Amino acid sequence: MLEIILCSLVTILPDYLYRRYAQGKRLGREITLFSVWYELRFGIITCLMLAVALITMIFYFHPSTTSATLFYRTVPIVPETAGRVAEVHRDFSALVKKGDVIFRLDSAKQEAAMETARRKIAEVDAALLAAQADILKAEGQLQEAKGAYQQTSDELDVKRELQRRSPGVVPQRDIEKLEVLLAGRQGSVDAATASKQSAMIRVTALLPAEKASAQAMLAEAQVDLDRTTIRAGVDGRVEQFGLRVGDVVNPMIRSAGILIPEGAGQRALAAGFGQIEGQVMKVGMVAEATCISKPWTIIPMVVTSVQNYIAAGQFRGGEQLVDTQQVARPGTILVLMEPIYKGGLKGVTPGSSCIANAYTSNHERIAAKETGAFKGFALHVVDAVGIVHAMLLRIQAVLLPIKTLVLSGH
């Protein structure tokens, strides 16, 4: 309607003025309700054509959408393990800080596993003390074996020397017995050395490895125990948290509640524009929005992201072919818009429905040297008609509460 009124000012009104003052025709005499079409036919036809062209240009170069929403990501409250609820620390709706305990599962099994790991560490420590005593014992046996070996070796050397000086003084049989005994003493020394090395390996390698394994089991048990305490990962608010003591939770079935992060839905407005605006929507375009949760307010925004894919065309490969008729509605181009001024979305409820306009700006093209006068004038016209859409948005912002509260049946 506003476009028709504006177009009539440059078409029907000049036609009427020409008929009235140039041709002398008077309203109510020659120009009546029945003769309006004939008398003002050129102005009416021009007005309709101009109105259609103006509306097309406005809606193409300055697109508008009512499909704009402040989407926000929620965090499901899900334990990492299944179990029975032992404690609940938050109500149905409550503020939480990062690290606050929300609820705790029964941890008897995990505590038992931790105690088992502690006992295993204590057992390894005791075995380590015993192994150190075994080293001392092996060192004593080794010294004893070396002493016996040295004694036998000295005795054998003495008898060999006597045999060399006075053959027949020492029976050959005694020398052979000492040689066999010396070999036995050497075996005792080797056995004592091996025993000592075995005890040292047990102290330096085997038992430390067993202790490290036991400590890893303790750390694993501690992790499992910590998993029974579910904490808030971020600052935010717990909503629809109906968990009670005695409930059995399973992360594979459902979440225990919803955690809404602080500041959710305050960064960007997601708007879906028609596919025909795909060539017009650009990053950096100035935009405006008005939301139902903050009436009578126009929020200046800027386009920060334009999704290059239309969600309606998405499909998952499977055992059936995709029929394009299954797409009930044509998809839209997803555009993210952020407020120009800090805190621009303050007061707008996350998830609120909004109306958004985006405005094309050809300032750089107009200022370019290669742009001709006629083309520059046409681009000026394209930019100037955006004020019509801005006026429409403000009219919608004024009428939106009335339409919602009065005309919707309340």
Sequence and secondary structure as in RCSB ss.txt:
>XXXX:A:sequence
MLEIILCSLVTILPDYLYRRYAQGKRLGREITLFSVWYELRFGIITCLMLAVALITMIFYFHPSTTSATLFYRTV
PIVPETAGRVAEVHRDFSALVKKGDVIFRLDSAKQEAAMETARRKIAEVDAALLAAQADILKAEGQLQEAKGAYQ
QTSDELDVKRELQRRSPGVVPQRDIEKLEVLLAGRQGSVDAATASKQSAMIRVTALLPAEKASAQAMLAEAQVDL
DRTTIRAGVDGRVEQFGLRVGDVVNPMIRSAGILIPEGAGQRALAAGFGQIEGQVMKVGMVAEATCISKPWTIIP
MVVTSVQNYIAAGQFRGGEQLVDTQQVARPGTILVLMEPIYKGGLKGVTPGSSCIANAYTSNHERIAAKETGAFK
GFALHVVDAVGIVHAMLLRIQAVLLPIKTLVLSGH
>XXXX:A:secstr
 HHHHHHHHTTHHHHHHIIIIIS   BTTTB TTTHHHHTHHHHHHHHHHHHHHHHHHHHHS EEEEEE     E
E   SS EEEEEE S SSEEE TT EEEEE  HHHHHHHHHHHHHHHHHHHHHHHHHHHHHHHHHHHHHHHHHHH
HHHHHHHHHHHHHHHSTTSS HHHHHHHHHHHHHHHHHHHHHHHHHHHHHHIIIIIHHHHHHHHHHHHHHHHHHH
HHTEEE SSSEEEES    TT EE TTT  S EEEETTTTSS EEEEE GGGGGT  TT EEEEEETTEEEEEEE
EEEEEE SS GGG     SS   GGG  S   EEEEEEESSTTTTTT  TT EEEEEEE   HHHHHSTT  HHH
HHHHHHHHHTHHHHHHHHHHHHHHHHHHHHTTT  
